[in-house]
Structures are given as C-alpha cells and as structure tokens.
Amino acid sequence: MNSDNTSVGRARRSLGARLRELRRAAGLNGRAFSAAAGWHWSKTSRVELGRQRPSRDDLVLWCRLCDAEDVLADLLATLENIDAHWREWRRITAGGHAYRQRRGLELEARARTLRTYSAILIPGLLQTEPYARAVLAQCIRFLGTHDDLDQAVAARIARQSALRQGNLRLVQLIDQAALHTRVGDHTVMTDQLTHLLDTGFGNPRLVLGVVPLEAGFVYTTTSFDLLDRSTALVETISAELSITTPSELALYEKAWAGLHDRAVFGEQARTLVTQAREISRRP
C-alpha cells in the first residue's frame, strides 16, 4: 500500500500544510526560509507537501525562524502521532484481538482516570462475557483478522478488574441508543442490561451516566476514551487513533463536557437502563 494514501500520509500532509502556513505568515518564501535553515530548498518543499517527515529538531528550528515557538508543543505532539499513534487495525490485530485487549489493560493500569463515551455499545469494562463474545466475533468477521475469540474475550473480561481493585477512577457515559442496539439475541441483551443495573450503580470507583435520546446535539462522530488529560483513544472502522496533540485533546475535552452536561445519573440513569431491559425482554 502506498503510504501517501494511508491515514499516516494524510496526517503528514496536514502537518506540512501547517508548516507552510507558518512560513508564509512569517513573510518568508521557500528559498529564503531554506537558506536561513541551512538546508536545500527542496527539503522545505518535501516537508510542506508531506513527502518527507520533519525531525523534532526541524520543528524546533522551523518555529524559531517563523517566530512561532508558542505552537511548538502542538507540532511535536502531532509528529508523535504520525510516528507512533496511528495504528492500522490490521496491524494491531495481526497477532489477534487479545493483543489489543491486553494493551488496553496496560494503558489503564498507568492511568488514574478513564472517561469513556460509548455511542453504540455498552462499554467493554461493563460487558458480560456473552455480550463481549458477540461484539468481538463480529469484529473478527468484519475485519477478516486472526480468530482468537476465546483469548480476546478472556482478556476483555480481565480488564474489568479495574472495577474492583486499583486506583483507576471510571466515568462511563453511554448513549441511550446503545442500550437498545441489539448485540447477540434477546437473552444476551437482557442479561447484559441486568448486569449493567447490578454493576453500574453503587460502585465508588465508577460513575455511570446515560445520554438521553432527547438530549441536545453535541458535535461528536464516534465513541472515545480519555485517559487522564493526556490521551484520547478513538477507534474508527479502519484505525485506532491515540491522540496527544493539545489542540485536538481540547476538542475531545469540549465534547466530553457537553455530553456530561446532557447525561443523567443515579436513579434517572437506572430508569433508562431498566426501560431498555423491559423492551429487550419482549419477543
């Protein structure tokens, strides 16, 4: 696959376009900037077109020459995303989905707070084994990846130890629609919603909220996790994004604040889950 057509290539081009804007805002043409930087003008062109990855030192120099040191941290975080945090699902799951679940356990073990917004499914930390099995089986079928379903389910369930031990504080927001999205058969759904009622309330480690269907619109495009205030994890159909860029994190924090403000908690949330369970019991 041509890397220019991947998400990494698109991110590199976006970074290059941003660097070009900084250069132009500083009133420097390509050759004058290149001379001041001490490299050939073609390097400037390749970087700005996204054909060459700039180094950290390149970004430091770029910001100094453009009098734009205030955006350096953002640019460095973007570079880190390009280098390490755009992960193609097929690469992640090449060794099986259990690897992805174990990686989640490692990330959560290092965090103090995990905030999750789930738009379509019950969050993994609150799933029953049959529900998790149905979800992961569908993922394996859809992506055509290595079938390690039993190991993946076991690893996902193992992550739920965070509900019982450790210092991780959990805030889980579930869209009301997710309570009605059928996964497995009616028994799987009914048991899952019963489990949610049993485990989702009264746990001092966990705050569970439901975003009602009638809640006002918040600009979101998918589910996401926030690990402390340093990383946003976002799963698309084809890739997993690990976002650390300050400007992007600020948008996820803004989206979270809007969703949290619209969510209901306590007895109101319990009522919505109970209603969904009654509906799931119907033939």
Secondary structure as UniProt FT lines:
FT   HELIX           3..5
FT   HELIX           7..25
FT   TURN            26..27
FT   HELIX           30..37
FT   HELIX           41..48
FT   TURN            49..50
FT   HELIX           56..65
FT   TURN            66..67
FT   HELIX           69..71
FT   HELIX           72..80
FT   HELIX           81..85
FT   STRAND          86..88
FT   HELIX           89..92
FT   HELIX           93..95
FT   HELIX           97..110
FT   STRAND          113..118
FT   HELIX           124..126
FT   HELIX           129..143
FT   HELIX           149..158
FT   HELIX           159..163
FT   STRAND          169..175
FT   HELIX           176..179
FT   HELIX           186..199
FT   TURN            204..205
FT   STRAND          206..211
FT   TURN            213..214
FT   STRAND          224..227
FT   TURN            228..230
FT   STRAND          231..235
FT   STRAND          239..243
FT   HELIX           246..262
FT   STRAND          264..265
FT   HELIX           266..280
//
